[in-house]
Amino acid sequence: MPQSGDDFYRTLAGFTEFARVTDLSLYRPVPDDWCMVLADITGSTKAIREGRYKDVNLVGAACITAVLNALPGTSVPYVFGGDGATLAVPASAVPTIIPVLGAARRLAREQFDLDLRAGIVPVADVRALGADVLVAKFELSPGNAMAMFTGGGIQLVDDLIKGPDGAKRYAVAYPKDDAAPDLEGLSCRWEPLKSRRGTMMSMLVHATGKSTRDNIAIYREVIDGVAEIFNEDPVAASPVSAANMVFKWPPSGLRSEAKLFAGTKQRIRKWLWVYGTSMVQFFLERFDREAGGYNAPVYRKELRANSDFRRFDDTLRMILDCPLETAAAIESFFDDLHDQGKIAFGVHRSEHALMTCLVFSLVKGEHVHFVDGSDGGFTAAALQLKAQLRALAERRMDG
């Protein structure tokens, strides 16, 4: 029987080397009395073709922020997906987060003209259908952790929410009131991160083995193979570096950030606060100063450490700053694994990466930064991945 209790994730031991994401001994079953929350933007590909990838990232991150702010006493595992998010919450928290997610859906529609879909599926339902949800805790730095999921349950949750009974059984509806989600701490003030090496490569890899253990072995092969191609620690290929971090005023993403507060009763005050604090941040960054708990040099160093450019939720998600020849070698490596029937994958190259920031406490150094490729990033890569998965499903049906 999986461990129960709202403190399940808080007490879970973490790990600090990303390659250990393939160590099954680090994973624990998410409790039966918890629920999986999945949110994604319907039609995100169209929005990205219109050049609205920053809005897509911001709305995806807003789902995480809204839930975390609504559950201040609960440690919540989550993964950012580019155009959405995956979270696990205790069943006792579901009545609290349903109106919050509904408010996030309305904000996405009214302020960003995006259709945000959200659903909540009990973990017990996932296990009853033969899949599982296991979670591990990857610590970017002390106090800043990212959840890693395996067990096949995440894909099943997605299928259930999008299935014929999903709207009735699992979907979160638009709210009847006009309450706004609490998105305090969410921002998008850094300029796009220009590639220093050649290209920002967004990668999605989905193992197609017959069991969780088979898939974990495949992911280990993928991670080791990418590291061998780089011939160095992939951390050195992080898309976030001291050389490409640029803060301008007004930031190019400031208008989108201001929209997050457009539905609040203090709309004008919030807009002025966003513009005013970003101006202060600009001067602190420009002159490497400290004020009000914001220490510019320290924050930049912490930001680089806390950048979430590698993730795992039954799909390996990475964005790395690659030389062009390295990017080609990685694609060739993925092609070989695909031809062997081990993986389906998607890649997307762009000149820049985008960063969306979630700040909990500057004083304690508690802040994380979600990274995606520009021009679509993970969402664009997902088109190739889904096409390969469909082709695989058709071959299996024919066989």
Buried (B, 14 or more C-beta within 10 A) or exposed (E): EBEEEBEBBBEBEEBEEBBBBBEEEBBBBBBBBBBBBBBBBBEBBEBBEEEBBBBBBBBBBBBBBBBBBBBEEBBBBBBBBBBBBBBBBBBEBBEBBBBBBBBBBBBBBEBBEBBBBBBBBBBBBBBEEEBBBBBBBBBBBEBBBBBBBBBBBBBBBBEBBBEEEBEEBBBBEEBEEEBBBBBBBBBBBBBBBBBEBBBBBBBBBBBBBEEBEEBBBBBBBBBEBBBEBBEEEBBEBBBBBEEBBEBBBBBEBBBBBBBBBBBBEEEEEBBEEBBEBBBBBBEBBEEEEEEEEBBBEEBBEBBBBBBBBBBBBBBBBBBBBBBEEBBBBBBEBBEEBBEEEBBBBBBBBBBBBBBBBBBBEBEEBBBBBBBBBBBBBBBBBBBBBBEBBEEBEEEEEEE
